[in-house]
Amino acid sequence: MDYPNGEPHLGHAFEKVGADCVARYKRLKGYETFLATGVDENSLNVDRTAGAAGEDTQDFVDRMSPTFKSLWDHLNISATEFVRTTEDRHVAAAQEFFRRAMDVGDIYKGKYEGWYCLSCENYYLEADLDDGLCPVHATNPEWFSEENYFFSLSKYQDRLINHFEQNPNFVVPESRCNEVLNIVRSGLKDFSVSRSDAKWGIPVPGDPEQVIYVWFDALISYCTIVGFGCKDDSVFDRWWPADAHVIGKDILRFHAIYWPAMLMSVGLPLPSQIVGHGWIDIAGEAMSKTRGVVLDPREITQKYGVDPLRYYLLREVQFKGDGSFVWENLHRRYHSDLANDMGNLLNRTVSMIERYCSGVLPEAKDPSNEDKVLFEAASRTWAIVDRCYSEWDFSEALSAVWVFVAAANRYVDATQPFRLAKDNSASDRLDTILVNLAESVRQIAVMIAPAMPHTAERVFSQLGAGNLSDGSWEEHSSWNVLAPGSLVPGGKPIFPRID
């Protein structure tokens, strides 16, 4: 969920590309997968940004929110559905959730006084501030004093500790799990779940003078998008609880403490995992819409393409850590990894099949020791990639794939099919080498498909391998999947050089 108080930037894209990579991987593994994205529109920040722009707030979000969905479509994010928190279905879901928490006695009225950061929509104690500034945005918080509704978060402290201890992978990475658990163990205080001085937002059920606090309202959207509160609850029963929530480390407290307690309150099961990803900056400078330090992903894709950007984000930056976007590094990875290593391997393979076999895949004969070394390298790579994708370690997964790409390129140099083509007595050996190269390229395409789906499709097209279907991961990890006698159409280099 993103705040549509400004144009989407590279930081938003980093999160969505990572989530999409796992969703695509799960589909290839045969899992039914629902990938949800959306925008959190009911924030004071959005309301004030609209006012500063001289726009009605609803008109403002109606203009801004589609830019997020449009960018995810552009980046080939395979989202099942997109939700806006101003939609009627979410208003109904949020109010129903609020009522259920109130009915069990977990929401009560009280008075709040404290500091509030508009940028992160978070309340802070005096001790939480950094020299009087918001510890995340380094901006001056505002003092609020008002009567509103509170959620009994303190009531769930022991249950939360017990859940963390019984589910050590509930929050990943481990460092962030320990951070959250330490917060819970240090003592939880009830938090405000409404605002009395705001007009923009979802009205509190039974008290239209107040609106639901954005961090109570927004979290519920995860349930909204799969049908919570609908008369027909079959969709919700099918998809809830979520297997993973993918969120930035700066909002971990809301997702790993507030949200589980809220779900416990209304009797709903908790998500299996909270994945707290790191931040990506621009050449060492932190991205911030407030300070105008942002980068539009379309500026990158116009020059390098969508898949090269996806590859860079997932390979260059540890998803559960922090990293940087540097133009020079993208340019280097594009030419070294994609054009020279991957692209050249594909081009050599299809070109030799065209030249030596009239574009028809030959039949492999008994493997040599050189072939068996290649087979073993592929097998090791599948195991690493399978594990790493499931653990959100995209950089390690892609690094392993490129080790195999290098092995396949070395195989070409070692077996020298271009020399064997001049020896009529070596035709069987030449055929075997060409099949092994085609099989290697096919397997590489499947391994990178979650990260670079369009590239995988293009490789399959050049190999004449058909379409890559859901549930075919295990099948493609085998050797000799391509049918002898099939046409290998080939094509232009998939990663042409860029000045």
Secondary structure, DSSP 8 states (H G I E B T S, - for coil): -B--SS---HHHHHHHHHHHHHHHHHHHTT-----EEEE----HHHHHHHHHTT--HHHHHHHHHHHHHHHHHHTT---SEEEETTSHHHHHHHHHHHHHHHHTT-EEEEEEEEEEETTTTEEE-GGGSBTTB-TTT----EEEEEEEEEE-GGGGHHHHHHHHHH-TTSEESHHHHHHHHHHHHT----EE-EESS--SS-EETTEEEEEE-HHHHHHHHHHHTTTTT-S--HHHHHH-S-S-EEEEGGGHHIIIIIHHHHHHHHT----S-EEEE--EEETTB--BTTTTB---HHHHHHHH-HHHHHHHHHHHS-TTS-EEE-HHHHHHHIIIIIIIIIIHHHHHHHHHHHHHHTTB-----S--HHHHHHHHHHHHHHHHHHHHHHTT-HHHHHHHHHHHHHHHHHHHHHH-HHHHTT-GGGHHHHHHHHHHHHHHHHHHHHHHTTT-HHHHHHHHHHHT-----TT-HHHHTSS--S-TT-B----S-SS----
